[in-house]
Amino acid sequence: MAQEHIVAVGLLTNRDLERLGSGFKRCFPVTDDSKFEDLLRAIDDADAALLHARCGSDAANKMPFAR
């Protein structure tokens, strides 16, 4: 049997899972803690910097963050 390759990893809320419906079968719950806050902040900062470089400072200031 051929091995399946991971093509995406994401952080989803319960609402996200409800929207995906029953076709989305493989999710692994994680505890809500602060172990990854620094990493998530760095990702948010990198996204904002990229948006700023592409679109200017006004677009970067309006970028919505889930936290």
mmCIF file of the N, C-alpha and C atoms, coordinates in Angstrom:
data_MODEL
# 
_entry.id   MODEL 
# 
loop_
_atom_site.group_PDB 
_atom_site.id 
_atom_site.type_symbol 
_atom_site.label_atom_id 
_atom_site.label_alt_id 
_atom_site.label_comp_id 
_atom_site.label_asym_id 
_atom_site.label_entity_id 
_atom_site.label_seq_id 
_atom_site.pdbx_PDB_ins_code 
_atom_site.Cartn_x 
_atom_site.Cartn_y 
_atom_site.Cartn_z 
_atom_site.occupancy 
_atom_site.B_iso_or_equiv 
_atom_site.pdbx_formal_charge 
_atom_site.auth_seq_id 
_atom_site.auth_comp_id 
_atom_site.auth_asym_id 
_atom_site.auth_atom_id 
_atom_site.pdbx_PDB_model_num 
ATOM 1   N N  . MET A 1 1  ? 0.842   -1.183 0.000  1.00 0.00 ? 1  MET A N  1 
ATOM 2   C CA . MET A 1 1  ? 0.000   0.000  0.000  1.00 0.00 ? 1  MET A CA 1 
ATOM 3   C C  . MET A 1 1  ? 0.883   1.241  0.000  1.00 0.00 ? 1  MET A C  1 
ATOM 4   N N  . ALA A 1 2  ? 0.581   2.194  -0.844 1.00 0.00 ? 2  ALA A N  1 
ATOM 5   C CA . ALA A 1 2  ? 1.373   3.416  -0.948 1.00 0.00 ? 2  ALA A CA 1 
ATOM 6   C C  . ALA A 1 2  ? 1.191   4.270  0.302  1.00 0.00 ? 2  ALA A C  1 
ATOM 7   N N  . GLN A 1 3  ? 2.273   4.877  0.730  1.00 0.00 ? 3  GLN A N  1 
ATOM 8   C CA . GLN A 1 3  ? 2.226   5.736  1.904  1.00 0.00 ? 3  GLN A CA 1 
ATOM 9   C C  . GLN A 1 3  ? 1.644   7.094  1.519  1.00 0.00 ? 3  GLN A C  1 
ATOM 10  N N  . GLU A 1 4  ? 0.723   7.601  2.334  1.00 0.00 ? 4  GLU A N  1 
ATOM 11  C CA . GLU A 1 4  ? 0.159   8.927  2.106  1.00 0.00 ? 4  GLU A CA 1 
ATOM 12  C C  . GLU A 1 4  ? 1.136   9.965  2.631  1.00 0.00 ? 4  GLU A C  1 
ATOM 13  N N  . HIS A 1 5  ? 1.295   11.046 1.892  1.00 0.00 ? 5  HIS A N  1 
ATOM 14  C CA . HIS A 1 5  ? 2.194   12.121 2.295  1.00 0.00 ? 5  HIS A CA 1 
ATOM 15  C C  . HIS A 1 5  ? 1.386   13.277 2.873  1.00 0.00 ? 5  HIS A C  1 
ATOM 16  N N  . ILE A 1 6  ? 1.901   13.880 3.909  1.00 0.00 ? 6  ILE A N  1 
ATOM 17  C CA . ILE A 1 6  ? 1.256   15.043 4.507  1.00 0.00 ? 6  ILE A CA 1 
ATOM 18  C C  . ILE A 1 6  ? 1.414   16.210 3.545  1.00 0.00 ? 6  ILE A C  1 
ATOM 19  N N  . VAL A 1 7  ? 0.309   16.879 3.247  1.00 0.00 ? 7  VAL A N  1 
ATOM 20  C CA . VAL A 1 7  ? 0.355   18.026 2.343  1.00 0.00 ? 7  VAL A CA 1 
ATOM 21  C C  . VAL A 1 7  ? 0.029   19.334 3.059  1.00 0.00 ? 7  VAL A C  1 
ATOM 22  N N  . ALA A 1 8  ? -0.515  19.264 4.271  1.00 0.00 ? 8  ALA A N  1 
ATOM 23  C CA . ALA A 1 8  ? -0.824  20.483 5.008  1.00 0.00 ? 8  ALA A CA 1 
ATOM 24  C C  . ALA A 1 8  ? -0.965  20.172 6.492  1.00 0.00 ? 8  ALA A C  1 
ATOM 25  N N  . VAL A 1 9  ? -0.610  21.156 7.293  1.00 0.00 ? 9  VAL A N  1 
ATOM 26  C CA . VAL A 1 9  ? -0.806  21.102 8.734  1.00 0.00 ? 9  VAL A CA 1 
ATOM 27  C C  . VAL A 1 9  ? -1.432  22.434 9.113  1.00 0.00 ? 9  VAL A C  1 
ATOM 28  N N  . GLY A 1 10 ? -2.460  22.413 9.938  1.00 0.00 ? 10 GLY A N  1 
ATOM 29  C CA . GLY A 1 10 ? -3.108  23.665 10.306 1.00 0.00 ? 10 GLY A CA 1 
ATOM 30  C C  . GLY A 1 10 ? -3.635  23.638 11.720 1.00 0.00 ? 10 GLY A C  1 
ATOM 31  N N  . LEU A 1 11 ? -3.829  24.819 12.259 1.00 0.00 ? 11 LEU A N  1 
ATOM 32  C CA . LEU A 1 11 ? -4.458  24.965 13.562 1.00 0.00 ? 11 LEU A CA 1 
ATOM 33  C C  . LEU A 1 11 ? -5.892  25.402 13.313 1.00 0.00 ? 11 LEU A C  1 
ATOM 34  N N  . LEU A 1 12 ? -6.843  24.585 13.733 1.00 0.00 ? 12 LEU A N  1 
ATOM 35  C CA . LEU A 1 12 ? -8.252  24.838 13.466 1.00 0.00 ? 12 LEU A CA 1 
ATOM 36  C C  . LEU A 1 12 ? -9.031  24.948 14.765 1.00 0.00 ? 12 LEU A C  1 
ATOM 37  N N  . THR A 1 13 ? -10.073 25.747 14.738 1.00 0.00 ? 13 THR A N  1 
ATOM 38  C CA . THR A 1 13 ? -10.992 25.824 15.870 1.00 0.00 ? 13 THR A CA 1 
ATOM 39  C C  . THR A 1 13 ? -12.078 24.769 15.689 1.00 0.00 ? 13 THR A C  1 
ATOM 40  N N  . ASN A 1 14 ? -12.871 24.548 16.738 1.00 0.00 ? 14 ASN A N  1 
ATOM 41  C CA . ASN A 1 14 ? -14.004 23.624 16.607 1.00 0.00 ? 14 ASN A CA 1 
ATOM 42  C C  . ASN A 1 14 ? -14.951 24.089 15.508 1.00 0.00 ? 14 ASN A C  1 
ATOM 43  N N  . ARG A 1 15 ? -15.126 25.393 15.394 1.00 0.00 ? 15 ARG A N  1 
ATOM 44  C CA . ARG A 1 15 ? -15.995 25.937 14.338 1.00 0.00 ? 15 ARG A CA 1 
ATOM 45  C C  . ARG A 1 15 ? -15.437 25.605 12.954 1.00 0.00 ? 15 ARG A C  1 
ATOM 46  N N  . ASP A 1 16 ? -14.120 25.713 12.794 1.00 0.00 ? 16 ASP A N  1 
ATOM 47  C CA . ASP A 1 16 ? -13.494 25.345 11.520 1.00 0.00 ? 16 ASP A CA 1 
ATOM 48  C C  . ASP A 1 16 ? -13.796 23.889 11.177 1.00 0.00 ? 16 ASP A C  1 
ATOM 49  N N  . LEU A 1 17 ? -13.671 23.010 12.167 1.00 0.00 ? 17 LEU A N  1 
ATOM 50  C CA . LEU A 1 17 ? -13.941 21.587 11.932 1.00 0.00 ? 17 LEU A CA 1 
ATOM 51  C C  . LEU A 1 17 ? -15.401 21.348 11.559 1.00 0.00 ? 17 LEU A C  1 
ATOM 52  N N  . GLU A 1 18 ? -16.315 22.093 12.189 1.00 0.00 ? 18 GLU A N  1 
ATOM 53  C CA . GLU A 1 18 ? -17.732 21.965 11.841 1.00 0.00 ? 18 GLU A CA 1 
ATOM 54  C C  . GLU A 1 18 ? -17.964 22.371 10.390 1.00 0.00 ? 18 GLU A C  1 
ATOM 55  N N  . ARG A 1 19 ? -17.306 23.432 9.951  1.00 0.00 ? 19 ARG A N  1 
ATOM 56  C CA . ARG A 1 19 ? -17.457 23.896 8.565  1.00 0.00 ? 19 ARG A CA 1 
ATOM 57  C C  . ARG A 1 19 ? -16.904 22.876 7.572  1.00 0.00 ? 19 ARG A C  1 
ATOM 58  N N  . LEU A 1 20 ? -15.824 22.209 7.939  1.00 0.00 ? 20 LEU A N  1 
ATOM 59  C CA . LEU A 1 20 ? -15.230 21.215 7.044  1.00 0.00 ? 20 LEU A CA 1 
ATOM 60  C C  . LEU A 1 20 ? -16.120 19.987 6.910  1.00 0.00 ? 20 LEU A C  1 
ATOM 61  N N  . GLY A 1 21 ? -16.903 19.713 7.932  1.00 0.00 ? 21 GLY A N  1 
ATOM 62  C CA . GLY A 1 21 ? -17.861 18.616 7.862  1.00 0.00 ? 21 GLY A CA 1 
ATOM 63  C C  . GLY A 1 21 ? -17.244 17.247 8.056  1.00 0.00 ? 21 GLY A C  1 
ATOM 64  N N  . SER A 1 22 ? -18.033 16.238 7.758  1.00 0.00 ? 22 SER A N  1 
ATOM 65  C CA . SER A 1 22 ? -17.632 14.859 8.023  1.00 0.00 ? 22 SER A CA 1 
ATOM 66  C C  . SER A 1 22 ? -16.556 14.357 7.069  1.00 0.00 ? 22 SER A C  1 
ATOM 67  N N  . GLY A 1 23 ? -16.313 15.074 5.985  1.00 0.00 ? 23 GLY A N  1 
ATOM 68  C CA . GLY A 1 23 ? -15.270 14.659 5.043  1.00 0.00 ? 23 GLY A CA 1 
ATOM 69  C C  . GLY A 1 23 ? -13.871 14.848 5.598  1.00 0.00 ? 23 GLY A C  1 
ATOM 70  N N  . PHE A 1 24 ? -13.746 15.668 6.631  1.00 0.00 ? 24 PHE A N  1 
ATOM 71  C CA . PHE A 1 24 ? -12.448 15.909 7.260  1.00 0.00 ? 24 PHE A CA 1 
ATOM 72  C C  . PHE A 1 24 ? -12.324 14.945 8.423  1.00 0.00 ? 24 PHE A C  1 
ATOM 73  N N  . LYS A 1 25 ? -11.510 13.920 8.262  1.00 0.00 ? 25 LYS A N  1 
ATOM 74  C CA . LYS A 1 25 ? -11.497 12.822 9.230  1.00 0.00 ? 25 LYS A CA 1 
ATOM 75  C C  . LYS A 1 25 ? -10.302 12.793 10.176 1.00 0.00 ? 25 LYS A C  1 
ATOM 76  N N  . ARG A 1 26 ? -9.206  13.415 9.811  1.00 0.00 ? 26 ARG A N  1 
ATOM 77  C CA . ARG A 1 26 ? -8.007  13.268 10.636 1.00 0.00 ? 26 ARG A CA 1 
ATOM 78  C C  . ARG A 1 26 ? -7.631  14.583 11.301 1.00 0.00 ? 26 ARG A C  1 
ATOM 79  N N  . CYS A 1 27 ? -8.009  14.690 12.560 1.00 0.00 ? 27 CYS A N  1 
ATOM 80  C CA . CYS A 1 27 ? -7.589  15.845 13.348 1.00 0.00 ? 27 CYS A CA 1 
ATOM 81  C C  . CYS A 1 27 ? -7.074  15.327 14.687 1.00 0.00 ? 27 CYS A C  1 
ATOM 82  N N  . PHE A 1 28 ? -6.151  16.040 15.237 1.00 0.00 ? 28 PHE A N  1 
ATOM 83  C CA . PHE A 1 28 ? -5.529  15.647 16.490 1.00 0.00 ? 28 PHE A CA 1 
ATOM 84  C C  . PHE A 1 28 ? -5.620  16.824 17.453 1.00 0.00 ? 28 PHE A C  1 
ATOM 85  N N  . PRO A 1 29 ? -6.476  16.734 18.474 1.00 0.00 ? 29 PRO A N  1 
ATOM 86  C CA . PRO A 1 29 ? -6.637  17.842 19.419 1.00 0.00 ? 29 PRO A CA 1 
ATOM 87  C C  . PRO A 1 29 ? -5.333  18.153 20.158 1.00 0.00 ? 29 PRO A C  1 
ATOM 88  N N  . VAL A 1 30 ? -5.123  19.429 20.422 1.00 0.00 ? 30 VAL A N  1 
ATOM 89  C CA . VAL A 1 30 ? -3.971  19.867 21.203 1.00 0.00 ? 30 VAL A CA 1 
ATOM 90  C C  . VAL A 1 30 ? -4.479  20.700 22.371 1.00 0.00 ? 30 VAL A C  1 
ATOM 91  N N  . THR A 1 31 ? -3.727  20.705 23.446 1.00 0.00 ? 31 THR A N  1 
ATOM 92  C CA . THR A 1 31 ? -4.112  21.504 24.602 1.00 0.00 ? 31 THR A CA 1 
ATOM 93  C C  . THR A 1 31 ? -3.806  22.971 24.324 1.00 0.00 ? 31 THR A C  1 
ATOM 94  N N  . ASP A 1 32 ? -4.577  23.826 24.942 1.00 0.00 ? 32 ASP A N  1 
ATOM 95  C CA . ASP A 1 32 ? -4.395  25.268 24.795 1.00 0.00 ? 32 ASP A CA 1 
ATOM 96  C C  . ASP A 1 32 ? -3.398  25.723 25.857 1.00 0.00 ? 32 ASP A C  1 
ATOM 97  N N  . ASP A 1 33 ? -2.184  25.967 25.441 1.00 0.00 ? 33 ASP A N  1 
ATOM 98  C CA . ASP A 1 33 ? -1.175  26.458 26.371 1.00 0.00 ? 33 ASP A CA 1 
ATOM 99  C C  . ASP A 1 33 ? -0.314  27.493 25.661 1.00 0.00 ? 33 ASP A C  1 
ATOM 100 N N  . SER A 1 34 ? 0.677   27.990 26.351 1.00 0.00 ? 34 SER A N  1 
ATOM 101 C CA . SER A 1 34 ? 1.483   29.077 25.793 1.00 0.00 ? 34 SER A CA 1 
ATOM 102 C C  . SER A 1 34 ? 2.824   28.614 25.235 1.00 0.00 ? 34 SER A C  1 
ATOM 103 N N  . LYS A 1 35 ? 3.007   27.316 25.038 1.00 0.00 ? 35 LYS A N  1 
ATOM 104 C CA . LYS A 1 35 ? 4.299   26.809 24.575 1.00 0.00 ? 35 LYS A CA 1 
ATOM 105 C C  . LYS A 1 35 ? 4.699   27.350 23.211 1.00 0.00 ? 35 LYS A C  1 
ATOM 106 N N  . PHE A 1 36 ? 3.721   27.667 22.376 1.00 0.00 ? 36 PHE A N  1 
ATOM 107 C CA . PHE A 1 36 ? 4.027   28.081 21.015 1.00 0.00 ? 36 PHE A CA 1 
ATOM 108 C C  . PHE A 1 36 ? 3.750   29.562 20.755 1.00 0.00 ? 36 PHE A C  1 
ATOM 109 N N  . GLU A 1 37 ? 3.498   30.336 21.802 1.00 0.00 ? 37 GLU A N  1 
ATOM 110 C CA . GLU A 1 37 ? 3.190   31.754 21.618 1.00 0.00 ? 37 GLU A CA 1 
ATOM 111 C C  . GLU A 1 37 ? 4.297   32.496 20.869 1.00 0.00 ? 37 GLU A C  1 
ATOM 112 N N  . ASP A 1 38 ? 5.555   32.240 21.223 1.00 0.00 ? 38 ASP A N  1 
ATOM 113 C CA . ASP A 1 38 ? 6.663   32.921 20.549 1.00 0.00 ? 38 ASP A CA 1 
ATOM 114 C C  . ASP A 1 38 ? 6.709   32.566 19.068 1.00 0.00 ? 38 ASP A C  1 
ATOM 115 N N  . LEU A 1 39 ? 6.503   31.299 18.755 1.00 0.00 ? 39 LEU A N  1 
ATOM 116 C CA . LEU A 1 39 ? 6.504   30.866 17.361 1.00 0.00 ? 39 LEU A CA 1 
ATOM 117 C C  . LEU A 1 39 ? 5.340   31.491 16.594 1.00 0.00 ? 39 LEU A C  1 
ATOM 118 N N  . LEU A 1 40 ? 4.143   31.460 17.175 1.00 0.00 ? 40 LEU A N  1 
ATOM 119 C CA . LEU A 1 40 ? 2.983   32.041 16.506 1.00 0.00 ? 40 LEU A CA 1 
ATOM 120 C C  . LEU A 1 40 ? 3.150   33.547 16.314 1.00 0.00 ? 40 LEU A C  1 
ATOM 121 N N  . ARG A 1 41 ? 3.711   34.230 17.293 1.00 0.00 ? 41 ARG A N  1 
ATOM 122 C CA . ARG A 1 41 ? 3.965   35.668 17.173 1.00 0.00 ? 41 ARG A CA 1 
ATOM 123 C C  . ARG A 1 41 ? 4.966   35.937 16.056 1.00 0.00 ? 41 ARG A C  1 
ATOM 124 N N  . ALA A 1 42 ? 6.008   35.114 15.964 1.00 0.00 ? 42 ALA A N  1 
ATOM 125 C CA . ALA A 1 42 ? 6.998   35.277 14.896 1.00 0.00 ? 42 ALA A CA 1 
ATOM 126 C C  . ALA A 1 42 ? 6.370   35.048 13.523 1.00 0.00 ? 42 ALA A C  1 
ATOM 127 N N  . ILE A 1 43 ? 5.477   34.078 13.418 1.00 0.00 ? 43 ILE A N  1 
ATOM 128 C CA . ILE A 1 43 ? 4.778   33.835 12.148 1.00 0.00 ? 43 ILE A CA 1 
ATOM 129 C C  . ILE A 1 43 ? 3.897   35.032 11.803 1.00 0.00 ? 43 ILE A C  1 
ATOM 130 N N  . ASP A 1 44 ? 3.150   35.546 12.785 1.00 0.00 ? 44 ASP A N  1 
ATOM 131 C CA . ASP A 1 44 ? 2.315   36.727 12.548 1.00 0.00 ? 44 ASP A CA 1 
ATOM 132 C C  . ASP A 1 44 ? 3.160   37.919 12.107 1.00 0.00 ? 44 ASP A C  1 
ATOM 133 N N  . ASP A 1 45 ? 4.295   38.134 12.772 1.00 0.00 ? 45 ASP A N  1 
ATOM 134 C CA . ASP A 1 45 ? 5.183   39.244 12.413 1.00 0.00 ? 45 ASP A CA 1 
ATOM 135 C C  . ASP A 1 45 ? 5.733   39.083 11.006 1.00 0.00 ? 45 ASP A C  1 
ATOM 136 N N  . ALA A 1 46 ? 6.100   37.854 10.641 1.00 0.00 ? 46 ALA A N  1 
ATOM 137 C CA . ALA A 1 46 ? 6.620   37.601 9.292  1.00 0.00 ? 46 ALA A CA 1 
ATOM 138 C C  . ALA A 1 46 ? 5.535   37.830 8.246  1.00 0.00 ? 46 ALA A C  1 
ATOM 139 N N  . ASP A 1 47 ? 4.309   37.401 8.528  1.00 0.00 ? 47 ASP A N  1 
ATOM 140 C CA . ASP A 1 47 ? 3.195   37.644 7.604  1.00 0.00 ? 47 ASP A CA 1 
ATOM 141 C C  . ASP A 1 47 ? 2.958   39.140 7.420  1.00 0.00 ? 47 ASP A C  1 
ATOM 142 N N  . ALA A 1 48 ? 2.968   39.885 8.531  1.00 0.00 ? 48 ALA A N  1 
ATOM 143 C CA . ALA A 1 48 ? 2.749   41.329 8.452  1.00 0.00 ? 48 ALA A CA 1 
ATOM 144 C C  . ALA A 1 48 ? 3.872   42.008 7.674  1.00 0.00 ? 48 ALA A C  1 
ATOM 145 N N  . ALA A 1 49 ? 5.115   41.580 7.889  1.00 0.00 ? 49 ALA A N  1 
ATOM 146 C CA . ALA A 1 49 ? 6.244   42.168 7.166  1.00 0.00 ? 49 ALA A CA 1 
ATOM 147 C C  . ALA A 1 49 ? 6.144   41.885 5.672  1.00 0.00 ? 49 ALA A C  1 
ATOM 148 N N  . LEU A 1 50 ? 5.747   40.680 5.315  1.00 0.00 ? 50 LEU A N  1 
ATOM 149 C CA . LEU A 1 50 ? 5.588   40.336 3.902  1.00 0.00 ? 50 LEU A CA 1 
ATOM 150 C C  . LEU A 1 50 ? 4.463   41.151 3.273  1.00 0.00 ? 50 LEU A C  1 
ATOM 151 N N  . LEU A 1 51 ? 3.351   41.269 3.980  1.00 0.00 ? 51 LEU A N  1 
ATOM 152 C CA . LEU A 1 51 ? 2.236   42.064 3.474  1.00 0.00 ? 51 LEU A CA 1 
ATOM 153 C C  . LEU A 1 51 ? 2.649   43.524 3.316  1.00 0.00 ? 51 LEU A C  1 
ATOM 154 N N  . HIS A 1 52 ? 3.393   44.037 4.281  1.00 0.00 ? 52 HIS A N  1 
ATOM 155 C CA . HIS A 1 52 ? 3.885   45.415 4.217  1.00 0.00 ? 52 HIS A CA 1 
ATOM 156 C C  . HIS A 1 52 ? 4.785   45.609 3.000  1.00 0.00 ? 52 HIS A C  1 
ATOM 157 N N  . ALA A 1 53 ? 5.660   44.650 2.748  1.00 0.00 ? 53 ALA A N  1 
ATOM 158 C CA . ALA A 1 53 ? 6.574   44.745 1.606  1.00 0.00 ? 53 ALA A CA 1 
ATOM 159 C C  . ALA A 1 53 ? 5.811   44.700 0.282  1.00 0.00 ? 53 ALA A C  1 
ATOM 160 N N  . ARG A 1 54 ? 4.731   43.954 0.244  1.00 0.00 ? 54 ARG A N  1 
ATOM 161 C CA . ARG A 1 54 ? 3.957   43.810 -0.999 1.00 0.00 ? 54 ARG A CA 1 
ATOM 162 C C  . ARG A 1 54 ? 2.951   44.933 -1.207 1.00 0.00 ? 54 ARG A C  1 
ATOM 163 N N  . CYS A 1 55 ? 2.323   45.381 -0.121 1.00 0.00 ? 55 CYS A N  1 
ATOM 164 C CA . CYS A 1 55 ? 1.162   46.264 -0.272 1.00 0.00 ? 55 CYS A CA 1 
ATOM 165 C C  . CYS A 1 55 ? 1.310   47.618 0.408  1.00 0.00 ? 55 CYS A C  1 
ATOM 166 N N  . GLY A 1 56 ? 2.336   47.829 1.171  1.00 0.00 ? 56 GLY A N  1 
ATOM 167 C CA . GLY A 1 56 ? 2.482   49.079 1.901  1.00 0.00 ? 56 GLY A CA 1 
ATOM 168 C C  . GLY A 1 56 ? 2.004   48.954 3.330  1.00 0.00 ? 56 GLY A C  1 
ATOM 169 N N  . SER A 1 57 ? 2.316   49.943 4.129  1.00 0.00 ? 57 SER A N  1 
ATOM 170 C CA . SER A 1 57 ? 2.052   49.873 5.566  1.00 0.00 ? 57 SER A CA 1 
ATOM 171 C C  . SER A 1 57 ? 0.571   49.869 5.893  1.00 0.00 ? 57 SER A C  1 
ATOM 172 N N  . ASP A 1 58 ? -0.277  50.526 5.098  1.00 0.00 ? 58 ASP A N  1 
ATOM 173 C CA . ASP A 1 58 ? -1.702  50.581 5.404  1.00 0.00 ? 58 ASP A CA 1 
ATOM 174 C C  . ASP A 1 58 ? -2.323  49.187 5.409  1.00 0.00 ? 58 ASP A C  1 
ATOM 175 N N  . ALA A 1 59 ? -1.981  48.364 4.435  1.00 0.00 ? 59 ALA A N  1 
ATOM 176 C CA . ALA A 1 59 ? -2.526  47.004 4.369  1.00 0.00 ? 59 ALA A CA 1 
ATOM 177 C C  . ALA A 1 59 ? -2.038  46.164 5.539  1.00 0.00 ? 59 ALA A C  1 
ATOM 178 N N  . ALA A 1 60 ? -0.787  46.304 5.922  1.00 0.00 ? 60 ALA A N  1 
ATOM 179 C CA . ALA A 1 60 ? -0.237  45.521 7.030  1.00 0.00 ? 60 ALA A CA 1 
ATOM 180 C C  . ALA A 1 60 ? -0.919  45.880 8.344  1.00 0.00 ? 60 ALA A C  1 
ATOM 181 N N  . ASN A 1 61 ? -1.280  47.150 8.520  1.00 0.00 ? 61 ASN A N  1 
ATOM 182 C CA . ASN A 1 61 ? -1.949  47.566 9.752  1.00 0.00 ? 61 ASN A CA 1 
ATOM 183 C C  . ASN A 1 61 ? -3.358  47.017 9.855  1.00 0.00 ? 61 ASN A C  1 
ATOM 184 N N  . LYS A 1 62 ? -3.982  46.660 8.732  1.00 0.00 ? 62 LYS A N  1 
ATOM 185 C CA . LYS A 1 62 ? -5.344  46.143 8.729  1.00 0.00 ? 62 LYS A CA 1 
ATOM 186 C C  . LYS A 1 62 ? -5.394  44.625 8.724  1.00 0.00 ? 62 LYS A C  1 
ATOM 187 N N  . MET A 1 63 ? -4.247  43.961 8.770  1.00 0.00 ? 63 MET A N  1 
ATOM 188 C CA . MET A 1 63 ? -4.206  42.504 8.696  1.00 0.00 ? 63 MET A CA 1 
ATOM 189 C C  . MET A 1 63 ? -4.843  41.906 9.945  1.00 0.00 ? 63 MET A C  1 
ATOM 190 N N  . PRO A 1 64 ? -5.896  41.087 9.780  1.00 0.00 ? 64 PRO A N  1 
ATOM 191 C CA . PRO A 1 64 ? -6.567  40.506 10.952 1.00 0.00 ? 64 PRO A CA 1 
ATOM 192 C C  . PRO A 1 64 ? -5.796  39.321 11.516 1.00 0.00 ? 64 PRO A C  1 
ATOM 193 N N  . PHE A 1 65 ? -5.747  39.249 12.815 1.00 0.00 ? 65 PHE A N  1 
ATOM 194 C CA . PHE A 1 65 ? -5.128  38.113 13.488 1.00 0.00 ? 65 PHE A CA 1 
ATOM 195 C C  . PHE A 1 65 ? -6.170  37.469 14.380 1.00 0.00 ? 65 PHE A C  1 
ATOM 196 N N  . ALA A 1 66 ? -6.110  36.159 14.473 1.00 0.00 ? 66 ALA A N  1 
ATOM 197 C CA . ALA A 1 66 ? -7.108  35.409 15.232 1.00 0.00 ? 66 ALA A CA 1 
ATOM 198 C C  . ALA A 1 66 ? -6.939  35.555 16.737 1.00 0.00 ? 66 ALA A C  1 
ATOM 199 N N  . ARG A 1 67 ? -5.767  35.964 17.193 1.00 0.00 ? 67 ARG A N  1 
ATOM 200 C CA . ARG A 1 67 ? -5.551  36.004 18.639 1.00 0.00 ? 67 ARG A CA 1 
ATOM 201 C C  . ARG A 1 67 ? -5.957  37.302 19.201 1.00 0.00 ? 67 ARG A C  1 
# 
